[in-house]
Amino acid sequence: MTHILFISHYLQQNGTETFMMNVVRGLRSANYHFDFLVFDACPSSYSRELEQAGCTIYRLHPRRSGLVYWADLYRFFRLHASEYQVIHWCGGTLSSILPIRMAKWFGIPVRIVHAHNSQSAGWHNRLLHRLHRRAACRLATHALACSQDAASYFFAHHPSTIIPNGIHCEMYAYQPDVRECVRQQLGLQPEEILLGHIGRFEPVKNQSFLLSVLASIPSPHTKLLLVGNGSMREQVQQQAQQMGLNDRILWIAQSDEIYRLTQAMDAFVMPSLFEGLPFVLLEAQAAGLPCFISDTIHSHACLTPWVQSLSLHLAPAQWAECIGSTLLHHQRQDGADYIRQAGYDLSDIARQMTQIYDSYCL
């Protein structure tokens, strides 16, 4: 059996973590055992699912702990490195490459650096990222990225392999009966339009702009579903209250049933400042939703005819007008085949990862 250690900062319901969960779900019946090393103490539905499946989750102090972080990692690898043939490091920035360095020091044969973002927030993270890129390429045996933009940001001209963020296409395929059931559970009336957004409440996701888009739609029959947690959630809630939008917003902190929530939506809106290759955008397209995204998101993530890229320099009212005019004519249909044909089905990703995980035997 091949023992694999995923390393990531969090185990929350974000894109990077969803990728790791999908790999575990797709391969855990095969000859693989997965454990996780994270730097966040908060439990989540993901961590509970993993523990029930027999995975061990190791939680260490984060990078800002300084020498404690270094000592934690050294102690961990000294005790556990011999248990693993593969480490799979997944992250949005190379601000710290100490886990990868430790994995090489202690002789783990397969060391995967997997890029999941095309930019970093904060000047200090960007500086450390640039300083660490060359060393990360030397330390890794495999350089993977969710998109070409992420590959360029992490590895520059170093060779890398694109492993797209795969989803379970059948699970997200449009199902009218599920749509009606979930809309009833959410208390929506048949005539009401539901805009949807799924993402952590952090500056990069730009939910404040989304509130301004909603405020530019005068009809009280248009509502917004916001799904996620994060450091700015309270601030965005306060902003919504000040703008008099509370009656038009549905708040869900976390959900294990994103595939059901996408069925209830009428459109998906993503005004992010930057992204790698967002899972939720693939999921929304598979569900047949018209998607309105910022033009900072690369066109390779646009896999159905129903995606419109809009500039963040446009006024929120212009976004609102585009959404309204599109919904007047959109006839919803299943988008899962578009995603599958583009190579984003989870079964395809699982096959690629199997080849990489088994490379230590070659």
Backbone torsions as a table, in degrees:
resi	resn	phi	psi	omega
1	MET	NA	136.7	178.1
2	THR	-88.6	126.7	179.5
3	HIS	-102.4	124.5	-173.1
4	ILE	-121.6	134.2	177.3
5	LEU	-112.2	112.0	171.1
6	PHE	-79.5	137.5	175.8
7	ILE	-124.0	124.3	178.2
8	SER	-153.3	163.3	-179.0
9	HIS	-71.1	-44.9	-174.0
10	TYR	-119.4	170.9	165.0
11	LEU	-131.5	44.1	177.5
12	GLN	-94.1	-179.5	-176.5
13	GLN	-88.2	65.7	176.0
14	ASN	-113.8	175.3	-173.5
15	GLY	-60.7	-46.8	-178.6
16	THR	-61.5	-45.1	-178.7
17	GLU	-67.4	-34.1	177.5
18	THR	-65.0	-37.5	175.4
19	PHE	-59.4	-48.1	-178.9
20	MET	-61.7	-43.1	179.8
21	MET	-62.3	-40.9	-179.5
22	ASN	-65.0	-36.8	176.8
23	VAL	-64.9	-45.1	180.0
24	VAL	-62.0	-45.4	-179.7
25	ARG	-63.6	-36.0	-177.7
26	GLY	-77.3	-23.3	-172.7
27	LEU	-118.7	-4.3	-172.4
28	ARG	-69.8	-17.5	175.6
29	SER	-83.7	-9.8	177.3
30	ALA	-87.5	-164.7	-173.4
31	ASN	-88.6	53.1	-177.9
32	TYR	-134.6	144.9	171.4
33	HIS	-124.7	133.1	-176.6
34	PHE	-114.5	135.9	166.7
35	ASP	-124.9	169.0	-175.5
36	PHE	-132.8	138.8	172.0
37	LEU	-117.9	117.2	-177.3
38	VAL	-130.9	166.0	-176.1
39	PHE	-122.2	40.2	-177.7
40	ASP	-143.7	131.7	-173.8
41	ALA	-87.2	-9.2	-172.6
42	CYS	-78.2	126.1	173.4
43	PRO	-71.1	162.2	-179.8
44	SER	-152.2	174.0	176.7
45	SER	-63.5	-32.7	177.0
46	TYR	-64.8	-47.4	-178.2
47	SER	-64.9	-35.6	178.1
48	ARG	-67.1	-41.0	177.8
49	GLU	-62.3	-42.8	-178.7
50	LEU	-65.0	-43.8	-179.3
51	GLU	-65.0	-37.2	177.3
52	GLN	-66.6	-26.9	179.1
53	ALA	-85.4	1.2	177.2
54	GLY	94.5	6.9	176.9
55	CYS	-80.9	144.6	173.8
56	THR	-96.8	134.5	178.2
57	ILE	-113.3	116.0	177.2
58	TYR	-97.3	129.9	-178.3
59	ARG	-117.7	119.3	-179.0
60	LEU	-116.4	170.2	177.4
61	HIS	-68.4	146.7	-178.9
62	PRO	-75.5	173.2	-175.8
63	ARG	-58.1	-35.3	-177.6
64	ARG	-66.1	-8.4	177.9
65	SER	-77.4	-5.1	174.3
66	GLY	68.7	-123.9	-176.6
67	LEU	-63.8	-29.0	177.4
68	VAL	-64.0	-40.0	176.5
69	TYR	-60.0	-47.9	-179.4
70	TRP	-61.4	-46.7	-178.0
71	ALA	-65.2	-39.4	177.7
72	ASP	-58.6	-47.3	-177.6
73	LEU	-66.6	-42.9	-180.0
74	TYR	-60.6	-45.6	-179.0
75	ARG	-64.0	-41.6	-179.5
76	PHE	-61.3	-51.3	-176.3
77	PHE	-68.9	-32.9	177.0
78	ARG	-62.5	-36.9	-177.4
79	LEU	-84.6	-31.8	-167.0
80	HIS	-121.3	-7.9	-174.5
81	ALA	-57.0	-36.8	-176.7
82	SER	-67.1	-12.7	-178.0
83	GLU	-83.4	-12.4	-170.2
84	TYR	-121.7	139.7	172.0
85	GLN	-95.1	-20.0	-174.4
86	VAL	-138.5	134.9	161.4
87	ILE	-113.8	137.8	-179.6
88	HIS	-122.4	97.1	-177.8
89	TRP	-88.5	122.8	-179.4
90	CYS	-119.2	126.6	-178.5
91	GLY	-159.5	169.9	178.2
92	GLY	-101.0	-6.6	179.7
93	THR	-160.2	152.3	176.5
94	LEU	-95.7	33.7	-179.4
95	SER	-62.8	-24.8	170.2
96	SER	-136.9	128.3	175.8
97	ILE	-116.4	14.9	-177.7
98	LEU	-58.6	-40.2	177.6
99	PRO	-59.2	-38.4	179.5
100	ILE	-68.8	-42.3	178.8
101	ARG	-61.6	-44.0	179.2
102	MET	-62.7	-40.0	180.0
103	ALA	-61.0	-37.4	177.7
104	LYS	-72.4	-43.5	178.8
105	TRP	-54.3	-40.1	-175.2
106	PHE	-95.7	11.4	165.6
107	GLY	80.6	24.1	175.2
108	ILE	-72.8	122.4	-167.9
109	PRO	-69.9	-37.2	-179.0
110	VAL	-109.9	118.8	-176.6
111	ARG	-126.4	106.1	-174.7
112	ILE	-100.0	126.2	169.3
113	VAL	-106.7	119.6	-172.3
114	HIS	-118.9	113.0	-177.4
115	ALA	-82.8	129.3	-178.8
116	HIS	-124.4	17.1	179.2
117	ASN	-152.7	158.5	-179.5
118	SER	-112.2	0.1	175.2
119	GLN	-153.7	170.0	175.0
120	SER	-129.4	148.4	176.4
121	ALA	-91.0	138.1	177.0
122	GLY	92.4	129.9	-176.2
123	TRP	-62.8	-34.9	-178.4
124	HIS	-67.3	-39.4	176.6
125	ASN	-65.4	-40.3	179.4
126	ARG	-65.0	-40.0	179.5
127	LEU	-65.3	-49.0	179.5
128	LEU	-62.5	-37.4	178.7
129	HIS	-58.9	-48.2	-179.5
130	ARG	-63.4	-39.9	-178.4
131	LEU	-65.9	-29.9	-172.4
132	HIS	-96.3	-8.5	-172.3
133	ARG	-59.1	-49.1	-175.6
134	ARG	-64.1	-42.4	179.7
135	ALA	-64.5	-39.3	179.7
136	ALA	-61.4	-39.1	178.9
137	CYS	-66.2	-35.3	178.2
138	ARG	-70.8	-36.7	-175.6
139	LEU	-77.2	-29.4	-175.8
140	ALA	-81.2	143.1	169.1
141	THR	-89.6	-22.7	179.0
142	HIS	-138.2	127.9	175.5
143	ALA	-107.3	113.9	-178.7
144	LEU	-117.8	155.5	177.4
145	ALA	-150.2	150.9	-179.3
146	CYS	-79.2	-15.9	-179.5
147	SER	-158.8	167.9	178.9
148	GLN	-66.5	-36.5	177.3
149	ASP	-62.0	-44.1	178.4
150	ALA	-64.4	-38.4	178.5
151	ALA	-62.4	-44.2	179.7
152	SER	-64.1	-39.7	-177.9
153	TYR	-68.4	-38.6	-177.1
154	PHE	-85.7	-40.1	-167.1
155	PHE	-118.0	-1.9	-178.9
156	ALA	51.6	-116.9	-176.9
157	HIS	-97.2	4.3	178.4
158	HIS	-69.5	138.1	-179.8
159	PRO	-58.7	140.0	179.5
160	SER	-148.9	167.1	-179.0
161	THR	-118.8	132.6	177.8
162	ILE	-85.7	118.8	172.8
163	ILE	-116.1	99.2	-175.7
164	PRO	-65.6	157.8	177.1
165	ASN	-72.7	106.7	-176.6
166	GLY	-87.2	150.4	175.9
167	ILE	-129.2	162.7	175.4
168	HIS	-82.1	94.2	-170.2
169	CYS	-57.6	-42.8	-177.4
170	GLU	-62.0	-34.8	-178.0
171	MET	-64.6	-33.3	-175.2
172	TYR	-96.3	-5.0	-179.9
173	ALA	-56.7	145.4	-176.0
174	TYR	-62.0	129.9	-179.1
175	GLN	-134.3	99.9	-176.1
176	PRO	-56.5	-36.0	-178.7
177	ASP	-68.5	-38.0	176.1
178	VAL	-65.3	-39.8	178.5
179	ARG	-56.0	-50.2	-177.8
180	GLU	-63.6	-39.7	-179.7
181	CYS	-63.4	-46.4	-177.3
182	VAL	-69.4	-38.5	178.9
183	ARG	-63.0	-38.0	175.7
184	GLN	-64.1	-41.9	178.9
185	GLN	-62.8	-33.2	179.4
186	LEU	-82.4	-4.4	179.2
187	GLY	77.3	25.6	-178.7
188	LEU	-88.4	142.0	175.0
189	GLN	-86.2	154.2	-177.4
190	PRO	-55.4	-33.7	-175.6
191	GLU	-83.1	-8.4	-175.8
192	GLU	-80.9	140.6	177.9
193	ILE	-98.6	130.4	-178.7
194	LEU	-114.8	112.2	169.9
195	LEU	-85.2	142.8	-177.1
196	GLY	-124.8	146.9	174.4
197	HIS	-146.3	132.0	179.2
198	ILE	-126.6	122.4	-179.5
199	GLY	171.0	155.6	178.9
200	ARG	-67.7	149.2	-178.7
201	PHE	-84.5	85.2	177.8
202	GLU	-136.0	159.9	-175.4
203	PRO	-52.7	-37.0	-175.8
204	VAL	-61.6	-27.0	-177.0
205	LYS	-82.8	-17.6	167.4
206	ASN	62.9	41.1	-179.2
207	GLN	-66.2	-25.4	178.3
208	SER	-60.1	-40.7	177.0
209	PHE	-63.2	-37.8	-179.5
210	LEU	-63.0	-37.8	175.9
211	LEU	-62.1	-39.2	179.0
212	SER	-66.9	-33.5	175.6
213	VAL	-64.0	-46.5	179.0
214	LEU	-61.0	-42.2	-179.4
215	ALA	-64.3	-23.9	179.7
216	SER	-81.5	-6.2	176.6
217	ILE	-100.8	106.1	-171.6
218	PRO	-69.1	-24.0	-174.2
219	SER	-67.7	125.0	176.4
220	PRO	-69.3	-9.8	179.2
221	HIS	-80.7	-6.5	176.4
222	THR	-98.0	120.8	-178.2
223	LYS	-120.8	166.6	-176.6
224	LEU	-127.9	129.4	175.0
225	LEU	-102.8	119.5	178.1
226	LEU	-112.0	120.5	-177.1
227	VAL	-119.2	122.0	176.8
228	GLY	150.2	170.2	174.7
229	ASN	-125.4	175.6	176.3
230	GLY	151.3	173.6	-172.6
231	SER	-67.8	-21.3	-176.4
232	MET	-104.1	9.6	-175.5
233	ARG	-60.8	-47.0	179.6
234	GLU	-61.5	-41.7	-179.5
235	GLN	-62.1	-42.6	179.2
236	VAL	-67.7	-37.2	176.9
237	GLN	-63.5	-41.0	177.4
238	GLN	-64.5	-40.6	177.6
239	GLN	-62.2	-41.5	178.5
240	ALA	-62.0	-39.5	179.1
241	GLN	-65.6	-43.1	179.6
242	GLN	-64.0	-31.1	-179.3
243	MET	-87.1	-1.1	179.0
244	GLY	70.7	32.8	-175.5
245	LEU	-105.7	-0.7	-172.5
246	ASN	-55.8	-36.4	-178.5
247	ASP	-71.1	-11.3	-176.3
248	ARG	-110.3	7.1	-177.0
249	ILE	-122.6	133.1	172.0
250	LEU	-104.7	126.2	-177.1
251	TRP	-108.9	126.4	173.5
252	ILE	-129.6	120.1	-175.0
253	ALA	-67.5	-52.7	178.8
254	GLN	-147.4	155.3	178.2
255	SER	-152.1	139.4	172.5
256	ASP	-89.1	3.8	-174.7
257	GLU	-125.7	49.3	176.9
258	ILE	-58.1	-36.0	-178.9
259	TYR	-61.3	-28.5	177.0
260	ARG	-81.6	-38.0	-179.0
261	LEU	-65.0	-37.1	178.3
262	THR	-63.5	-29.5	177.9
263	GLN	-64.4	-34.4	-175.9
264	ALA	-76.0	-19.9	-175.9
265	MET	-76.2	158.9	171.9
266	ASP	-106.5	-20.6	177.4
267	ALA	-158.3	155.0	178.4
268	PHE	-118.1	132.2	-175.5
269	VAL	-124.7	129.1	-175.8
270	MET	-140.0	89.2	-178.2
271	PRO	-92.9	43.7	-174.3
272	SER	-63.7	149.8	174.7
273	LEU	-72.0	-34.3	172.2
274	PHE	-162.9	159.9	179.7
275	GLU	-150.7	162.2	167.2
276	GLY	-86.9	-97.2	170.0
277	LEU	-132.8	97.2	-170.0
278	PRO	-70.5	126.2	176.4
279	PHE	-54.7	-46.8	-172.4
280	VAL	-62.9	-28.7	177.2
281	LEU	-70.1	-39.0	174.6
282	LEU	-62.5	-44.0	-178.5
283	GLU	-63.7	-41.9	179.7
284	ALA	-64.7	-39.2	178.5
285	GLN	-68.0	-39.6	177.9
286	ALA	-60.5	-33.0	-180.0
287	ALA	-80.5	2.1	175.8
288	GLY	80.5	19.0	-176.6
289	LEU	-83.6	141.3	165.2
290	PRO	-68.1	132.7	-174.4
291	CYS	-118.7	133.6	-180.0
292	PHE	-118.7	110.5	-171.6
293	ILE	-126.1	157.5	176.4
294	SER	-71.6	149.8	-178.6
295	ASP	-75.4	3.8	171.5
296	THR	-76.5	-15.6	178.6
297	ILE	-88.8	126.1	-172.6
298	HIS	-62.5	148.0	-177.3
299	SER	-65.3	-18.0	179.1
300	HIS	-65.3	-15.8	177.3
301	ALA	-85.8	-4.4	-178.1
302	CYS	-96.3	99.7	-170.0
303	LEU	-109.6	-10.3	177.4
304	THR	-119.4	165.6	179.5
305	PRO	-73.6	-0.1	-169.8
306	TRP	-104.9	20.9	-179.4
307	VAL	-106.8	131.0	175.6
308	GLN	-121.3	128.8	177.6
309	SER	-97.1	126.1	-177.1
310	LEU	-123.3	145.0	179.6
311	SER	-75.3	142.2	174.6
312	LEU	-74.5	-8.3	174.6
313	HIS	-79.6	-15.4	174.9
314	LEU	-71.3	151.8	177.3
315	ALA	-70.0	149.6	176.1
316	PRO	-53.0	-33.2	179.2
317	ALA	-64.0	-31.8	178.4
318	GLN	-71.9	-37.9	172.7
319	TRP	-60.3	-46.2	-178.0
320	ALA	-60.8	-41.3	179.6
321	GLU	-64.2	-41.4	179.5
322	CYS	-64.0	-43.3	179.1
323	ILE	-62.2	-47.5	-177.5
324	GLY	-61.9	-45.7	-177.4
325	SER	-68.4	-34.1	178.7
326	THR	-67.8	-43.6	-176.9
327	LEU	-66.2	-23.0	178.0
328	LEU	-62.9	-29.2	-172.0
329	HIS	-117.0	-7.5	-173.5
330	HIS	-74.2	128.1	173.4
331	GLN	-107.5	111.6	-173.1
332	ARG	-70.3	139.4	176.7
333	GLN	-148.7	168.4	-177.0
334	ASP	-68.0	135.1	178.6
335	GLY	-112.5	4.1	-173.5
336	ALA	-61.2	-35.6	-178.4
337	ASP	-65.3	-35.8	176.7
338	TYR	-59.7	-43.9	-177.5
339	ILE	-68.4	-42.3	-179.2
340	ARG	-63.8	-46.0	-178.6
341	GLN	-66.6	-24.5	178.0
342	ALA	-81.8	-3.0	175.8
343	GLY	90.5	21.7	-177.0
344	TYR	-105.9	13.8	177.1
345	ASP	-76.4	142.7	-174.2
346	LEU	-58.7	-33.9	-178.7
347	SER	-64.1	-35.9	177.8
348	ASP	-67.6	-41.0	-179.6
349	ILE	-65.9	-40.1	-180.0
350	ALA	-60.8	-39.4	178.7
351	ARG	-64.1	-41.5	178.7
352	GLN	-64.1	-42.4	-178.0
353	MET	-68.2	-33.3	177.8
354	THR	-59.4	-43.8	179.8
355	GLN	-62.2	-39.2	-179.3
356	ILE	-71.9	-44.9	-178.5
357	TYR	-62.7	-31.0	-178.6
358	ASP	-87.0	1.5	-174.3
359	SER	-67.9	-20.5	-179.9
360	TYR	-67.5	-19.0	-180.0
361	CYS	-80.7	-15.8	-172.6
362	LEU	-75.9	NA	NA
